[in-house]
Amino acid sequence: MRYLAPCCFSLSLFLVACANESSTPPVPAEKQVTGEDVKQKMEEAVETTKEFTKQKRDEYSQQMHEQLEKLDEKIAELETRGAKLKDDAKVKWNARLEDLKAQREKVSEKTKEFSESSAEAWEGLKKDLDIAWGNLKEAYDKTAEEVKE
């Protein structure tokens, strides 16, 4: 009787240990993952990422083209208002308007470069384009303010 409790305890530990070893069933051959499977999935993931990035670049490019078209309309309105100026004011106004148009052309060129960029390079170009757009918008606002005066 004295040895019965320790023997039962040892036997239960042995059974628990044996049960843990066989708890994971073997993976059937048709479900095993090979190195080739992993490589294929990685290639698919890379292609999906490139396509997603390209779509985002194209969406941003389209938005920038639309903003430039709206700005062209606003610049045309400024030209109409500036046509009423006389003498020195008109000369200064025309110079200011030409500077604005030159900046607008630079943004247009950057937009074209951005649109033609690779999916990998567009993030860096986007930052440059955002800065150029901000500068153009600021120049337009300043010019439009001068016409009001």
C-alpha positions as protocol buffer text, in pm:
chain_id: "A"
residue {
  index: 1
  type: MET
  ca { x: 0 y: 0 z: 0 }
}
residue {
  index: 2
  type: ARG
  ca { x: 287 y: 227 z: 79 }
}
residue {
  index: 3
  type: TYR
  ca { x: 416 y: 202 z: -279 }
}
residue {
  index: 4
  type: LEU
  ca { x: 79 y: 218 z: -448 }
}
residue {
  index: 5
  type: ALA
  ca { x: 37 y: 597 z: -445 }
}
residue {
  index: 6
  type: PRO
  ca { x: 384 y: 672 z: -589 }
}
residue {
  index: 7
  type: CYS
  ca { x: 337 y: 402 z: -854 }
}
residue {
  index: 8
  type: CYS
  ca { x: -1 y: 546 z: -960 }
}
residue {
  index: 9
  type: PHE
  ca { x: 147 y: 897 z: -972 }
}
residue {
  index: 10
  type: SER
  ca { x: 441 y: 780 z: -1186 }
}
residue {
  index: 11
  type: LEU
  ca { x: 211 y: 586 z: -1417 }
}
residue {
  index: 12
  type: SER
  ca { x: -15 y: 891 z: -1468 }
}
residue {
  index: 13
  type: LEU
  ca { x: 286 y: 1111 z: -1553 }
}
residue {
  index: 14
  type: PHE
  ca { x: 405 y: 851 z: -1801 }
}
residue {
  index: 15
  type: LEU
  ca { x: 64 y: 836 z: -1969 }
}
residue {
  index: 16
  type: VAL
  ca { x: 43 y: 1216 z: -1994 }
}
residue {
  index: 17
  type: ALA
  ca { x: 390 y: 1233 z: -2149 }
}
residue {
  index: 18
  type: CYS
  ca { x: 305 y: 964 z: -2402 }
}
residue {
  index: 19
  type: ALA
  ca { x: -23 y: 1135 z: -2492 }
}
residue {
  index: 20
  type: ASN
  ca { x: 158 y: 1466 z: -2575 }
}
residue {
  index: 21
  type: GLU
  ca { x: 397 y: 1296 z: -2816 }
}
residue {
  index: 22
  type: SER
  ca { x: 126 y: 1162 z: -3040 }
}
residue {
  index: 23
  type: SER
  ca { x: -112 y: 1461 z: -3021 }
}
residue {
  index: 24
  type: THR
  ca { x: 14 y: 1616 z: -3347 }
}
residue {
  index: 25
  type: PRO
  ca { x: -100 y: 1413 z: -3645 }
}
residue {
  index: 26
  type: PRO
  ca { x: 133 y: 1396 z: -3945 }
}
residue {
  index: 27
  type: VAL
  ca { x: 62 y: 1635 z: -4234 }
}
residue {
  index: 28
  type: PRO
  ca { x: -73 y: 1456 z: -4541 }
}
residue {
  index: 29
  type: ALA
  ca { x: 159 y: 1468 z: -4841 }
}
residue {
  index: 30
  type: GLU
  ca { x: -87 y: 1671 z: -5052 }
}
residue {
  index: 31
  type: LYS
  ca { x: -99 y: 1944 z: -4785 }
}
residue {
  index: 32
  type: GLN
  ca { x: 272 y: 1977 z: -4722 }
}
residue {
  index: 33
  type: VAL
  ca { x: 424 y: 2313 z: -4812 }
}
residue {
  index: 34
  type: THR
  ca { x: 739 y: 2311 z: -5020 }
}
residue {
  index: 35
  type: GLY
  ca { x: 1000 y: 2574 z: -5079 }
}
residue {
  index: 36
  type: GLU
  ca { x: 861 y: 2619 z: -5431 }
}
residue {
  index: 37
  type: ASP
  ca { x: 514 y: 2689 z: -5285 }
}
residue {
  index: 38
  type: VAL
  ca { x: 658 y: 2959 z: -5060 }
}
residue {
  index: 39
  type: LYS
  ca { x: 853 y: 3112 z: -5349 }
}
residue {
  index: 40
  type: GLN
  ca { x: 541 y: 3123 z: -5568 }
}
residue {
  index: 41
  type: LYS
  ca { x: 334 y: 3285 z: -5292 }
}
residue {
  index: 42
  type: MET
  ca { x: 605 y: 3545 z: -5234 }
}
residue {
  index: 43
  type: GLU
  ca { x: 619 y: 3629 z: -5604 }
}
residue {
  index: 44
  type: GLU
  ca { x: 241 y: 3666 z: -5609 }
}
residue {
  index: 45
  type: ALA
  ca { x: 256 y: 3894 z: -5304 }
}
residue {
  index: 46
  type: VAL
  ca { x: 525 y: 4110 z: -5466 }
}
residue {
  index: 47
  type: GLU
  ca { x: 321 y: 4142 z: -5787 }
}
residue {
  index: 48
  type: THR
  ca { x: 7 y: 4229 z: -5592 }
}
residue {
  index: 49
  type: THR
  ca { x: 197 y: 4495 z: -5398 }
}
residue {
  index: 50
  type: LYS
  ca { x: 338 y: 4645 z: -5719 }
}
residue {
  index: 51
  type: GLU
  ca { x: -7 y: 4655 z: -5878 }
}
residue {
  index: 52
  type: PHE
  ca { x: -158 y: 4820 z: -5569 }
}
residue {
  index: 53
  type: THR
  ca { x: 122 y: 5078 z: -5561 }
}
residue {
  index: 54
  type: LYS
  ca { x: 73 y: 5149 z: -5933 }
}
residue {
  index: 55
  type: GLN
  ca { x: -301 y: 5201 z: -5878 }
}
residue {
  index: 56
  type: LYS
  ca { x: -232 y: 5446 z: -5595 }
}
residue {
  index: 57
  type: ARG
  ca { x: 19 y: 5633 z: -5812 }
}
residue {
  index: 58
  type: ASP
  ca { x: -231 y: 5653 z: -6097 }
}
residue {
  index: 59
  type: GLU
  ca { x: -507 y: 5779 z: -5866 }
}
residue {
  index: 60
  type: TYR
  ca { x: -278 y: 6050 z: -5727 }
}
residue {
  index: 61
  type: SER
  ca { x: -167 y: 6146 z: -6076 }
}
residue {
  index: 62
  type: GLN
  ca { x: -530 y: 6180 z: -6189 }
}
residue {
  index: 63
  type: GLN
  ca { x: -609 y: 6400 z: -5888 }
}
residue {
  index: 64
  type: MET
  ca { x: -312 y: 6622 z: -5967 }
}
residue {
  index: 65
  type: HIS
  ca { x: -421 y: 6658 z: -6332 }
}
residue {
  index: 66
  type: GLU
  ca { x: -770 y: 6758 z: -6218 }
}
residue {
  index: 67
  type: GLN
  ca { x: -629 y: 7016 z: -5976 }
}
residue {
  index: 68
  type: LEU
  ca { x: -412 y: 7161 z: -6253 }
}
residue {
  index: 69
  type: GLU
  ca { x: -713 y: 7189 z: -6484 }
}
residue {
  index: 70
  type: LYS
  ca { x: -904 y: 7379 z: -6214 }
}
residue {
  index: 71
  type: LEU
  ca { x: -605 y: 7604 z: -6158 }
}
residue {
  index: 72
  type: ASP
  ca { x: -585 y: 7674 z: -6533 }
}
residue {
  index: 73
  type: GLU
  ca { x: -943 y: 7798 z: -6519 }
}
residue {
  index: 74
  type: LYS
  ca { x: -860 y: 8024 z: -6224 }
}
residue {
  index: 75
  type: ILE
  ca { x: -550 y: 8158 z: -6402 }
}
residue {
  index: 76
  type: ALA
  ca { x: -767 y: 8238 z: -6706 }
}
residue {
  index: 77
  type: GLU
  ca { x: -1001 y: 8434 z: -6476 }
}
residue {
  index: 78
  type: LEU
  ca { x: -702 y: 8626 z: -6339 }
}
residue {
  index: 79
  type: GLU
  ca { x: -592 y: 8709 z: -6693 }
}
residue {
  index: 80
  type: THR
  ca { x: -935 y: 8852 z: -6764 }
}
residue {
  index: 81
  type: ARG
  ca { x: -931 y: 9063 z: -6449 }
}
residue {
  index: 82
  type: GLY
  ca { x: -573 y: 9175 z: -6512 }
}
residue {
  index: 83
  type: ALA
  ca { x: -658 y: 9292 z: -6863 }
}
residue {
  index: 84
  type: LYS
  ca { x: -839 y: 9591 z: -6708 }
}
residue {
  index: 85
  type: LEU
  ca { x: -521 y: 9727 z: -6550 }
}
residue {
  index: 86
  type: LYS
  ca { x: -334 y: 10022 z: -6697 }
}
residue {
  index: 87
  type: ASP
  ca { x: 30 y: 10120 z: -6757 }
}
residue {
  index: 88
  type: ASP
  ca { x: 283 y: 10013 z: -6489 }
}
residue {
  index: 89
  type: ALA
  ca { x: 28 y: 9808 z: -6300 }
}
residue {
  index: 90
  type: LYS
  ca { x: -41 y: 9608 z: -6615 }
}
residue {
  index: 91
  type: VAL
  ca { x: 331 y: 9552 z: -6683 }
}
residue {
  index: 92
  type: LYS
  ca { x: 384 y: 9426 z: -6325 }
}
residue {
  index: 93
  type: TRP
  ca { x: 70 y: 9217 z: -6347 }
}
residue {
  index: 94
  type: ASN
  ca { x: 179 y: 9054 z: -6673 }
}
residue {
  index: 95
  type: ALA
  ca { x: 521 y: 8972 z: -6526 }
}
residue {
  index: 96
  type: ARG
  ca { x: 353 y: 8822 z: -6220 }
}
residue {
  index: 97
  type: LEU
  ca { x: 118 y: 8619 z: -6436 }
}
residue {
  index: 98
  type: GLU
  ca { x: 407 y: 8489 z: -6648 }
}
residue {
  index: 99
  type: ASP
  ca { x: 587 y: 8376 z: -6332 }
}
residue {
  index: 100
  type: LEU
  ca { x: 271 y: 8198 z: -6221 }
}
residue {
  index: 101
  type: LYS
  ca { x: 238 y: 8026 z: -6558 }
}
residue {
  index: 102
  type: ALA
  ca { x: 605 y: 7920 z: -6547 }
}
residue {
  index: 103
  type: GLN
  ca { x: 553 y: 7765 z: -6204 }
}
residue {
  index: 104
  type: ARG
  ca { x: 241 y: 7593 z: -6332 }
}
residue {
  index: 105
  type: GLU
  ca { x: 440 y: 7448 z: -6621 }
}
residue {
  index: 106
  type: LYS
  ca { x: 703 y: 7311 z: -6378 }
}
residue {
  index: 107
  type: VAL
  ca { x: 429 y: 7136 z: -6181 }
}
residue {
  index: 108
  type: SER
  ca { x: 288 y: 6999 z: -6505 }
}
residue {
  index: 109
  type: GLU
  ca { x: 630 y: 6857 z: -6598 }
}
residue {
  index: 110
  type: LYS
  ca { x: 669 y: 6703 z: -6252 }
}
residue {
  index: 111
  type: THR
  ca { x: 322 y: 6552 z: -6284 }
}
residue {
  index: 112
  type: LYS
  ca { x: 418 y: 6397 z: -6617 }
}
residue {
  index: 113
  type: GLU
  ca { x: 742 y: 6262 z: -6469 }
}
residue {
  index: 114
  type: PHE
  ca { x: 544 y: 6127 z: -6174 }
}
residue {
  index: 115
  type: SER
  ca { x: 291 y: 5957 z: -6404 }
}
residue {
  index: 116
  type: GLU
  ca { x: 567 y: 5784 z: -6595 }
}
residue {
  index: 117
  type: SER
  ca { x: 763 y: 5678 z: -6286 }
}
residue {
  index: 118
  type: SER
  ca { x: 801 y: 5321 z: -6172 }
}
residue {
  index: 119
  type: ALA
  ca { x: 585 y: 5197 z: -5891 }
}
residue {
  index: 120
  type: GLU
  ca { x: 894 y: 5180 z: -5669 }
}
residue {
  index: 121
  type: ALA
  ca { x: 1002 y: 5542 z: -5728 }
}
residue {
  index: 122
  type: TRP
  ca { x: 671 y: 5724 z: -5694 }
}
residue {
  index: 123
  type: GLU
  ca { x: 683 y: 5791 z: -5319 }
}
residue {
  index: 124
  type: GLY
  ca { x: 990 y: 6013 z: -5349 }
}
residue {
  index: 125
  type: LEU
  ca { x: 851 y: 6190 z: -5654 }
}
residue {
  index: 126
  type: LYS
  ca { x: 518 y: 6240 z: -5475 }
}
residue {
  index: 127
  type: LYS
  ca { x: 693 y: 6442 z: -5204 }
}
residue {
  index: 128
  type: ASP
  ca { x: 859 y: 6662 z: -5468 }
}
residue {
  index: 129
  type: LEU
  ca { x: 529 y: 6706 z: -5649 }
}
residue {
  index: 130
  type: ASP
  ca { x: 348 y: 6796 z: -5326 }
}
residue {
  index: 131
  type: ILE
  ca { x: 607 y: 7065 z: -5254 }
}
residue {
  index: 132
  type: ALA
  ca { x: 586 y: 7205 z: -5609 }
}
residue {
  index: 133
  type: TRP
  ca { x: 204 y: 7207 z: -5589 }
}
residue {
  index: 134
  type: GLY
  ca { x: 216 y: 7388 z: -5253 }
}
residue {
  index: 135
  type: ASN
  ca { x: 448 y: 7652 z: -5399 }
}
residue {
  index: 136
  type: LEU
  ca { x: 225 y: 7695 z: -5705 }
}
residue {
  index: 137
  type: LYS
  ca { x: -88 y: 7725 z: -5492 }
}
residue {
  index: 138
  type: GLU
  ca { x: 82 y: 7984 z: -5272 }
}
residue {
  index: 139
  type: ALA
  ca { x: 193 y: 8184 z: -5578 }
}
residue {
  index: 140
  type: TYR
  ca { x: -160 y: 8171 z: -5719 }
}
residue {
  index: 141
  type: ASP
  ca { x: -315 y: 8286 z: -5391 }
}
residue {
  index: 142
  type: LYS
  ca { x: -69 y: 8574 z: -5368 }
}
residue {
  index: 143
  type: THR
  ca { x: -136 y: 8677 z: -5729 }
}
residue {
  index: 144
  type: ALA
  ca { x: -514 y: 8651 z: -5686 }
}
residue {
  index: 145
  type: GLU
  ca { x: -489 y: 8869 z: -5375 }
}
residue {
  index: 146
  type: GLU
  ca { x: -308 y: 9140 z: -5572 }
}
residue {
  index: 147
  type: VAL
  ca { x: -591 y: 9153 z: -5825 }
}
residue {
  index: 148
  type: LYS
  ca { x: -843 y: 9216 z: -5549 }
}
residue {
  index: 149
  type: GLU
  ca { x: -655 y: 9528 z: -5442 }
}
